[in-house]
Amino acid sequence: MMAASSTVRTRTVLPVDAARWAMWTFVLVNVAVVEALFLSVGEGKNEVLTVAKFFGLHAALLMLFQLLLVARLPWLDRRIGMDRLTVWHRWVGFSLLWTVLTHATLVVLGYATLDDASMGKTFVALSGVPASLLGMLAAAVIVVIAVISTRSLRRRLQYEVWHGLHLLLYVALGLAFVHQLQETTTFTSSAFATAYWWSLWLFAFGALLTGRVALPLWRNAYHQFRVVAVVPESLNVVSVYVTGQHLDKFPARAGQFCIWRFPGHNHWWIANPFSLSAAPGGQELRLTAKAVGGSSAGLRNVPVGSRAFVEGPYGAFTSLHRTRPGALLIAGGVGITPVRAMLEEQTTGDVVVLYRVRSEADAVLLNEVRHLVAQQGGRLHLLTGRTGQDGVPPLGPSTLHQLVPDIIERDVYVCGPPAMNSAVLSALRDLQVPVRQVHAERFGMA
């Protein structure tokens, strides 16, 4: 997990900072180009339509950013993490919703003003124009996706149902692309404008197809993943060992996770994100999962020898982001799996592990963790019980400082249930641990 101390100390630009600078540069450059295009060819038939065109151009740009944020490009994912990219995708999505609705409303209002007609009559008239109809359909799909993505509805839908409906976004993008093609005042106003928009759309769709389709298919064809062992770790926890060809070239790091499918056991659309519970060594991959749902509970019945389809590796929860020689690894429940993998990769520096469980019987992979910590000369604190001693939170600021007095001098990795993660991150803020030394990631599909 650790780089040499000198390497950690001399690092001035963190990978996450470099990735964010690259993203912001990309965003600002493209915003500047769109602004220049608007100033040169953005004038509409009246002032309202001019403003409508402004929002339309920026809606197109937001759609392209949406694609790039979920393209799962390895360079971005390893530096920023799928969880943060997904959160940004969500907020860009709601920004896109209001931008599209503003654009559509202003278009109808602009033409109603131009024709001295009511907005209802103008809306009906525009629906008969192919370019406008395509835009309306795209807007309608975006509204539907935004509604089902609100937290209240999202929690009531099964993931598979929500994800299937969410894929309609690609239909909206296709409709919006053709709508833009037919709006010749912006897309084909000049040779530069045409080359720019084509390049941007091809880059976005190319990145999406590469990261979400081509790369997973190629890796699975190349590595030929198969299940070689299924080992129960406890009554509700199981480890699955997967091998394949050329695994020494599989670009996984300790702390990352993959999205796993077992086609011979479950339906092809059933996929789960599980962390690697052992450092990838070029011979096999191991996942360790707790039975919290039907698909994860059924892992103990996966036939040995069956095929596995693996997407990834994903995640920024790795030693790539180390800034200090010492490390504090905080895990809750089955969140110990990436921490255990990182311990196996540990080579230098002082490490402390805080493992939070209800009871020692619930401590998954405890013997392995003990062995690895002892091997590194580190310290392991097993924190059990529902509450801390005398009602003190087991991972509150006072407890963390008592157990790890030099916590402010360490990199802190946190992995556990959402409530635990939030409590620990709050405690770290209270202890004034520098943000760049705190590493936490939410492992999930969306």
C-alpha positions as CSV (number, residue, x, y, z in Angstrom):
1,M,0.0,0.0,0.0
2,M,2.8,2.4,0.8
3,A,5.3,4.0,-1.4
4,A,8.7,4.7,0.1
5,S,8.7,7.5,2.6
6,S,10.8,9.8,0.5
7,T,8.5,9.4,-2.4
8,V,5.5,10.2,-0.3
9,R,7.1,13.3,1.2
10,T,8.3,14.8,-2.0
11,R,5.0,14.5,-3.9
12,T,3.7,18.0,-4.6
13,V,0.7,17.4,-6.9
14,L,-1.7,14.6,-5.9
15,P,-3.1,12.5,-8.7
16,V,-6.7,13.6,-7.8
17,D,-5.6,17.3,-8.1
18,A,-4.0,16.6,-11.5
19,A,-7.2,14.9,-12.7
20,R,-9.4,17.7,-11.4
21,W,-7.2,20.3,-13.1
22,A,-7.5,18.3,-16.3
23,M,-11.3,18.2,-16.0
24,W,-11.7,21.8,-15.2
25,T,-9.4,22.8,-18.1
26,F,-11.4,20.7,-20.5
27,V,-14.7,22.2,-19.2
28,L,-13.5,25.8,-19.3
29,V,-11.9,25.4,-22.8
30,N,-15.2,24.0,-24.2
31,V,-17.3,26.6,-22.4
32,A,-15.1,29.3,-24.0
33,V,-15.5,27.8,-27.5
34,V,-19.3,27.6,-27.0
35,E,-19.5,31.2,-25.8
36,A,-17.5,32.3,-28.9
37,L,-19.8,30.3,-31.2
38,F,-22.8,31.9,-29.5
39,L,-21.4,35.4,-29.9
40,S,-20.6,34.8,-33.6
41,V,-23.8,33.0,-34.7
42,G,-26.1,33.0,-31.7
43,E,-28.5,35.8,-32.7
44,G,-32.0,34.6,-33.1
45,K,-35.1,36.0,-34.8
46,N,-35.8,38.0,-31.6
47,E,-34.3,38.6,-28.2
48,V,-36.1,35.7,-26.6
49,L,-35.0,33.2,-29.2
50,T,-31.4,34.5,-28.9
51,V,-31.5,33.7,-25.2
52,A,-33.1,30.3,-26.0
53,K,-30.2,29.5,-28.3
54,F,-27.8,30.4,-25.5
55,F,-29.4,27.8,-23.2
56,G,-29.7,25.3,-26.1
57,L,-25.9,25.4,-26.8
58,H,-25.1,24.9,-23.1
59,A,-27.6,22.1,-22.8
60,A,-25.7,20.3,-25.6
61,L,-22.4,20.8,-23.7
62,L,-23.9,19.5,-20.5
63,M,-25.1,16.3,-22.3
64,L,-21.6,15.7,-23.5
65,F,-20.2,16.2,-20.0
66,Q,-22.8,13.7,-18.7
67,L,-21.4,11.1,-21.0
68,L,-17.8,11.6,-20.1
69,L,-18.6,11.5,-16.3
70,V,-20.0,7.9,-16.6
71,A,-17.7,6.7,-19.4
72,R,-15.5,5.0,-16.7
73,L,-12.3,6.1,-18.2
74,P,-9.5,4.4,-16.3
75,W,-7.3,7.5,-15.9
76,L,-10.1,9.5,-14.4
77,D,-11.6,6.7,-12.3
78,R,-8.3,5.8,-10.6
79,R,-7.7,9.4,-9.6
80,I,-11.1,10.6,-8.7
81,G,-13.2,7.5,-8.1
82,M,-16.4,6.3,-9.5
83,D,-18.4,7.5,-6.5
84,R,-17.4,11.1,-7.0
85,L,-17.8,11.0,-10.7
86,T,-21.3,9.5,-10.2
87,V,-22.2,12.3,-7.8
88,W,-21.0,14.9,-10.3
89,H,-23.0,13.1,-13.0
90,R,-26.1,13.5,-10.9
91,W,-25.7,17.2,-10.3
92,V,-24.8,17.8,-13.9
93,G,-28.0,15.9,-14.8
94,F,-30.2,18.2,-12.7
95,S,-28.4,21.2,-14.2
96,L,-29.2,19.7,-17.6
97,L,-32.8,19.3,-16.7
98,W,-33.3,23.0,-15.9
99,T,-31.2,24.1,-18.8
100,V,-33.3,22.1,-21.2
101,L,-36.6,23.2,-19.7
102,T,-35.5,26.8,-19.9
103,H,-34.4,26.4,-23.5
104,A,-37.7,24.7,-24.5
105,T,-39.9,27.3,-22.7
106,L,-38.0,30.2,-24.3
107,V,-38.3,28.7,-27.7
108,V,-42.0,28.4,-27.4
109,L,-42.3,32.0,-25.9
110,G,-40.0,33.4,-28.6
111,Y,-42.0,32.0,-31.5
112,A,-45.3,32.9,-29.7
113,T,-44.0,36.5,-29.5
114,L,-42.8,36.4,-33.1
115,D,-46.2,35.1,-34.5
116,D,-48.3,37.1,-32.0
117,A,-49.9,33.8,-30.9
118,S,-50.6,32.0,-27.6
119,M,-47.9,29.7,-26.2
120,G,-50.3,26.7,-26.4
121,K,-51.0,27.3,-30.1
122,T,-47.3,27.8,-30.8
123,F,-46.3,24.6,-28.9
124,V,-48.7,22.6,-31.1
125,A,-47.4,24.2,-34.2
126,L,-43.8,23.6,-33.3
127,S,-44.5,19.9,-32.6
128,G,-45.2,19.6,-36.3
129,V,-41.7,20.7,-37.2
130,P,-39.3,17.7,-37.2
131,A,-36.3,19.4,-35.6
132,S,-38.5,20.9,-32.8
133,L,-40.4,17.6,-32.3
134,L,-37.1,15.8,-31.7
135,G,-36.0,18.4,-29.2
136,M,-39.4,18.0,-27.4
137,L,-39.0,14.3,-27.2
138,A,-35.5,14.6,-25.9
139,A,-36.7,17.0,-23.2
140,A,-39.5,14.7,-22.2
141,V,-37.2,11.8,-21.7
142,I,-34.8,13.9,-19.7
143,V,-37.7,15.0,-17.4
144,V,-38.7,11.4,-16.9
145,I,-35.2,10.4,-16.0
146,A,-34.8,13.3,-13.6
147,V,-38.1,12.5,-11.8
148,I,-37.2,8.8,-11.2
149,S,-33.7,9.9,-10.0
150,T,-35.1,12.0,-7.2
151,R,-34.2,10.4,-3.9
152,S,-37.8,9.6,-2.8
153,L,-38.6,7.7,-6.0
154,R,-35.1,6.2,-6.5
155,R,-35.3,4.5,-3.1
156,R,-38.6,2.8,-4.0
157,L,-37.4,1.3,-7.2
158,Q,-35.3,-1.8,-7.6
159,Y,-31.9,-1.0,-8.9
160,E,-32.5,-3.0,-12.1
161,V,-35.8,-1.2,-12.8
162,W,-34.2,2.2,-12.2
163,H,-31.1,1.4,-14.2
164,G,-33.2,0.2,-17.2
165,L,-35.2,3.4,-17.2
166,H,-32.1,5.5,-16.7
167,L,-30.7,4.0,-19.9
168,L,-33.3,6.0,-21.8
169,L,-30.9,8.9,-21.4
170,Y,-29.1,7.5,-24.4
171,V,-32.3,7.8,-26.4
172,A,-32.5,11.4,-25.3
173,L,-28.9,12.0,-26.4
174,G,-29.6,10.5,-29.8
175,L,-32.7,12.6,-30.3
176,A,-30.8,15.7,-29.1
177,F,-28.0,15.0,-31.5
178,V,-30.3,14.8,-34.5
179,H,-32.1,17.9,-33.3
180,Q,-28.8,19.7,-33.2
181,L,-27.9,18.5,-36.7
182,Q,-31.1,20.1,-38.0
183,E,-30.4,23.4,-36.2
184,T,-28.0,24.5,-39.0
185,T,-27.4,28.0,-37.5
186,T,-25.1,26.5,-34.8
187,F,-24.0,23.1,-35.9
188,T,-23.1,24.1,-39.5
189,S,-22.7,27.8,-39.3
190,S,-19.0,27.5,-40.2
191,A,-16.4,24.9,-41.0
192,F,-14.9,25.3,-37.5
193,A,-18.3,25.0,-35.8
194,T,-19.1,21.8,-37.7
195,A,-15.7,20.3,-37.0
196,Y,-15.9,21.3,-33.3
197,W,-19.3,19.8,-32.6
198,W,-18.6,16.6,-34.6
199,S,-15.3,16.1,-32.8
200,L,-16.9,16.7,-29.3
201,W,-19.8,14.3,-29.9
202,L,-17.5,11.6,-31.4
203,F,-15.1,12.0,-28.5
204,A,-17.9,11.7,-25.9
205,F,-19.6,8.7,-27.5
206,G,-16.2,7.1,-28.3
207,A,-15.1,7.5,-24.6
208,L,-18.4,6.0,-23.5
209,L,-18.3,3.0,-25.8
210,T,-14.6,2.4,-25.0
211,G,-15.0,2.5,-21.2
212,R,-18.4,0.8,-20.9
213,V,-18.4,-1.7,-23.7
214,A,-15.2,-2.2,-25.7
215,L,-12.7,-2.4,-22.7
216,P,-14.8,-4.8,-20.6
217,L,-15.5,-7.1,-23.5
218,W,-11.8,-7.1,-24.5
219,R,-10.5,-7.8,-21.0
220,N,-12.9,-10.7,-20.5
221,A,-12.1,-12.2,-23.8
222,Y,-8.4,-11.8,-23.0
223,H,-8.4,-13.0,-19.4
224,Q,-11.1,-15.7,-19.6
225,F,-12.2,-15.4,-16.0
226,R,-13.3,-18.6,-14.2
227,V,-14.4,-19.5,-10.6
228,V,-11.8,-21.8,-9.0
229,A,-13.1,-21.9,-5.4
230,V,-15.9,-20.8,-3.3
231,V,-15.0,-20.6,0.4
232,P,-17.6,-19.8,3.2
233,E,-15.9,-17.4,5.7
234,S,-18.9,-17.4,8.1
235,L,-22.6,-18.1,8.1
236,N,-23.3,-15.0,5.9
237,V,-20.0,-14.2,4.3
238,V,-18.3,-16.0,1.4
239,S,-15.1,-15.6,-0.6
240,V,-15.0,-16.4,-4.3
241,Y,-11.7,-17.0,-6.0
242,V,-11.4,-16.3,-9.7
243,T,-8.6,-17.1,-12.0
244,G,-7.9,-16.5,-15.7
245,Q,-5.2,-16.0,-18.3
246,H,-2.5,-13.3,-18.2
247,L,-3.8,-12.0,-14.8
248,D,-0.4,-10.4,-14.3
249,K,-1.5,-7.9,-16.9
250,F,-4.9,-7.2,-15.2
251,P,-4.4,-3.6,-14.1
252,A,-5.9,-3.9,-10.6
253,R,-4.5,-2.4,-7.4
254,A,-5.2,-3.3,-3.8
255,G,-8.2,-1.3,-2.6
256,Q,-10.1,-1.3,-5.9
257,F,-13.3,-3.0,-6.7
258,C,-14.8,-4.7,-9.7
259,I,-18.4,-5.2,-11.0
260,W,-19.0,-9.0,-11.0
261,R,-21.4,-11.1,-13.1
262,F,-21.7,-14.8,-13.0
263,P,-23.7,-15.6,-16.2
264,G,-24.0,-19.4,-15.5
265,H,-25.5,-18.7,-12.1
266,N,-27.5,-15.4,-12.3
267,H,-29.2,-13.5,-15.1
268,W,-26.7,-11.5,-17.2
269,W,-28.2,-8.2,-16.0
270,I,-27.5,-9.0,-12.3
271,A,-24.2,-7.4,-11.3
272,N,-22.7,-6.5,-8.0
273,P,-19.7,-4.3,-7.0
274,F,-17.4,-6.1,-4.7
275,S,-13.9,-5.1,-3.6
276,L,-10.9,-7.2,-4.1
277,S,-10.3,-8.8,-0.6
278,A,-6.7,-9.8,-1.5
279,A,-4.0,-7.8,-3.3
280,P,-3.9,-8.9,-7.0
281,G,-0.8,-11.0,-7.5
282,G,-1.2,-12.1,-11.0
283,Q,-2.5,-15.6,-10.2
284,E,-6.1,-15.1,-9.0
285,L,-8.6,-12.5,-7.8
286,R,-10.6,-12.8,-4.7
287,L,-13.8,-11.1,-3.7
288,T,-15.4,-11.5,-0.2
289,A,-19.1,-10.6,0.1
290,K,-21.7,-10.5,2.8
291,A,-25.2,-11.8,2.1
292,V,-27.2,-8.6,2.1
293,G,-29.4,-9.4,-1.0
294,G,-30.5,-12.2,-3.1
295,S,-27.6,-12.1,-5.6
296,S,-24.9,-11.7,-3.0
297,A,-26.4,-14.4,-0.8
298,G,-26.4,-16.8,-3.7
299,L,-22.6,-16.5,-4.3
300,R,-21.9,-19.5,-2.0
301,N,-23.8,-21.6,-4.7
302,V,-21.7,-20.4,-7.7
303,P,-20.4,-23.5,-9.4
304,V,-16.7,-24.0,-9.4
305,G,-15.5,-23.8,-13.0
306,S,-18.2,-21.5,-14.2
307,R,-17.4,-18.3,-16.1
308,A,-17.2,-14.9,-14.5
309,F,-17.6,-11.6,-16.2
310,V,-15.6,-8.9,-14.6
311,E,-15.8,-5.1,-15.2
312,G,-13.1,-2.9,-13.8
313,P,-11.0,-2.5,-11.9
314,Y,-12.5,0.7,-10.5
315,G,-11.9,3.1,-7.7
316,A,-9.5,5.6,-6.2
317,F,-9.2,3.9,-2.8
318,T,-5.5,3.0,-3.4
319,S,-2.0,3.9,-2.4
320,L,-1.8,6.1,-5.4
321,H,-3.1,8.9,-3.2
322,R,-0.7,8.5,-0.3
323,T,0.8,11.7,1.0
324,R,2.3,10.7,4.4
325,P,4.6,7.8,5.6
326,G,2.1,6.6,8.2
327,A,-1.4,5.3,7.6
328,L,-4.6,4.7,9.6
329,L,-7.0,2.3,8.0
330,I,-10.6,2.4,9.4
331,A,-13.0,-0.4,8.4
332,G,-16.5,-1.3,9.4
333,G,-18.0,-4.7,8.8
334,V,-17.3,-6.1,5.3
335,G,-15.6,-2.8,4.5
336,I,-12.5,-4.6,5.8
337,T,-12.1,-6.3,2.4
338,P,-10.2,-3.5,0.5
339,V,-8.3,-2.6,3.8
340,R,-7.2,-6.2,4.0
341,A,-6.0,-6.1,0.4
342,M,-4.1,-2.9,1.1
343,L,-2.4,-4.4,4.1
344,E,-1.1,-7.2,1.9
345,E,0.5,-4.6,-0.4
346,Q,2.0,-2.7,2.6
347,T,5.8,-2.5,2.4
348,T,6.9,0.5,4.4
349,G,5.6,3.0,6.9
350,D,3.7,2.7,10.2
351,V,0.1,1.3,9.9
352,V,-2.7,1.3,12.4
353,V,-6.0,-0.5,11.7
354,L,-9.3,0.2,13.5
355,Y,-11.8,-2.5,12.8
356,R,-15.4,-1.7,13.9
357,V,-17.9,-4.6,14.3
358,R,-20.7,-5.5,16.6
359,S,-18.9,-8.6,18.0
360,E,-15.7,-10.5,17.3
361,A,-17.8,-13.2,15.6
362,D,-18.8,-10.6,13.0
363,A,-15.2,-9.7,12.2
364,V,-14.7,-11.0,8.7
365,L,-11.2,-12.1,7.7
366,L,-10.0,-11.2,11.3
367,N,-7.2,-13.8,11.4
368,E,-5.9,-12.7,8.1
369,V,-5.9,-9.0,9.2
370,R,-4.2,-9.9,12.4
371,H,-1.5,-11.8,10.6
372,L,-0.8,-9.0,8.1
373,V,-0.8,-6.3,10.7
374,A,1.6,-8.3,12.9
375,Q,3.8,-9.0,9.9
376,Q,4.1,-5.2,9.3
377,G,4.7,-4.4,12.9
378,G,1.5,-2.4,13.1
379,R,-1.4,-2.1,15.5
380,L,-4.9,-3.5,15.3
381,H,-7.8,-2.3,17.4
382,L,-10.9,-4.3,17.2
383,L,-13.8,-2.1,18.3
384,T,-16.9,-4.1,19.3
385,G,-20.3,-3.4,20.7
386,R,-23.3,-1.2,19.7
387,T,-22.0,1.9,21.4
388,G,-18.7,3.0,22.9
389,Q,-17.7,2.7,26.5
390,D,-19.8,5.0,28.7
391,G,-21.8,6.1,25.6
392,V,-18.7,7.5,23.9
393,P,-19.0,7.0,20.1
394,P,-16.5,4.2,19.2
395,L,-15.2,6.2,16.2
396,G,-15.8,9.7,17.6
397,P,-13.0,12.4,17.8
398,S,-12.0,11.6,21.4
399,T,-11.7,7.8,20.7
400,L,-9.8,8.3,17.5
401,H,-7.3,10.7,19.1
402,Q,-6.9,8.4,22.1
403,L,-6.2,5.3,19.9
404,V,-4.1,7.2,17.4
405,P,-2.6,10.3,19.0
406,D,-0.6,11.2,15.8
407,I,-3.7,10.9,13.5
408,I,-3.1,14.3,12.1
409,E,0.2,13.1,10.7
410,R,-1.3,10.1,8.9
411,D,-3.2,9.3,5.7
412,V,-6.6,8.0,6.8
413,Y,-8.5,5.4,4.7
414,V,-12.1,4.9,5.6
415,C,-14.4,2.1,4.3
416,G,-17.6,0.9,5.9
417,P,-21.4,1.4,5.9
418,P,-22.6,4.9,4.9
419,A,-23.5,5.9,8.5
420,M,-20.1,4.9,9.8
421,N,-18.3,6.7,7.0
422,S,-20.2,9.9,7.7
423,A,-19.5,9.7,11.4
424,V,-15.8,9.0,10.8
425,L,-15.4,11.8,8.3
426,S,-17.1,14.2,10.7
427,A,-14.8,13.2,13.4
428,L,-11.7,13.7,11.2
429,R,-12.9,17.2,10.4
430,D,-13.3,17.9,14.1
431,L,-9.7,16.7,14.6
432,Q,-8.6,18.9,11.7
433,V,-7.0,16.1,9.7
434,P,-6.1,17.7,6.4
435,V,-8.6,16.9,3.6
436,R,-5.8,15.7,1.3
437,Q,-4.9,13.0,3.8
438,V,-8.5,11.6,4.0
439,H,-9.5,8.9,1.6
440,A,-13.0,7.4,1.5
441,E,-15.0,5.9,-1.3
442,R,-18.5,4.6,-1.6
443,F,-18.6,1.3,-3.4
444,G,-21.8,1.0,-5.4
445,M,-23.4,0.9,-8.8
446,A,-25.0,4.4,-8.7
